Amino acid sequence: MTIRRIEAGPRMSQAVIHGNTVYLAGQVGDGATVAEQTKDILATVDRLLAEAGSAKSKILQAIIWLDDMKNFAEMNSVWDKWVDGPNAPARATGEAKLAAPQYKVEIIITAAV
């Protein structure tokens, strides 16, 4: 079974397709607010899934990290408008110290191709 990598670099790939599954790296976004970062992340998710031959309706699992759980409602206000409701994935959200202080949200996606 082949493995295809999208935007591969020396440390990581932004997406890896193996068989009929696509794994996205944790995505972070630009913006000053949780809502802005979430919108930017989800635009990147859409782009990477399309390049992998998938779409948000095929997302199997989403793991969301917030720098502070007090931002849960703000992130969900963007997520709920974006997610394909009838095909909503299994999802977990937690709080974590992210890679750099400007990041408020990181989203990890696994999807079917």
N, C-alpha and C positions, 0 to 999 in steps of 0.2 A: 504494500500500500504506500502510495507516495505521500510526501509531506511538502507542502508549498508554504513559503513564508512571504509575508507582505511587509514592506518597509523594514527589511532586516538590517540590523546594525551589528556592531561588534559586541554589544551587551545584550540586546534583546530585539525581538521582532514585534511590530505592532499587532500582527495577526499571524496565526499559524493554522493552516487547514490540514487536517489528517482525516482521511476517509470522508465522511459526510458531516464532520463537526469542525466548526471554526472557533478558535480560542482567541479572544482579544486580550492584549496586555491591559493593565490598569490604565485607564484614561483619565487625565486631568485636563482642566481647561483654563482659559483666560477669563478675566473679569474680577471685579472688586467684590461682588456679592456671591452668595451661594447660588442664587437663581441664574446669574450670568454665567458662572462656571458650569452649572448643570446644563444649560442650553448649549454651550460650546462643546461640552463633552458629548452630548447626545448627537450633535451634528457630526462629530468625528466618528461616533459609533455607526451612524447611518452610512457615512462614506466608506468606512472599512468593511462593513457587512456587504455593501453593494459590490465592492471590489472582490470580495470573497465569494460572491454569488449567492448571498443570503439577504435577509431583510429583518426588520424588527419583529415581524410576525412569526419569525422562526427562532426567536431567542428562547433558549431553554432555561438559562439561569442568569441572574444578575446579582452581583455582590457589590454593595455600595458602602463606602467608608466615608464618614463625615468627621471633620475635625472636632465637632461638638454636636451632640445629639439635640441641642436646642435648635439646630438648623434643620431638623427633620421635616417640619411642615413646609418650610421654604423650598427645600429640594423636591418634596412631593408635589408642590404646586406646579412645578415644571414637568416632572416625570409623568404625572397623571394626564397632562395634555398631550404628551408624546407617545406613551406606551400604547400598543395595540391591545386595548382592553379585552376583547374576546380571546386573545392569544397571549395574555399576560404571562410572563415567565415566573418560575419559582424565584423568590428574591429574599435576600437577607440584607439588613442594614446595621452597621455598627459604628462605634466611635474609635478613632485611631489617630495617633500622631502621624501625619502624612510626610512625604519626602522633603517638602520645603514649606516654610511658614506661610507663603502666599496661597497654598492650596487648601481649599475648604472641603472639596469633594473629590473622590476617586471612584470610578465605576469600572468593574470587571465583568465582561460578558462572555458567555458560551452560547453558541447558536448552532442550529442545524443548517446545512447548506441546501 
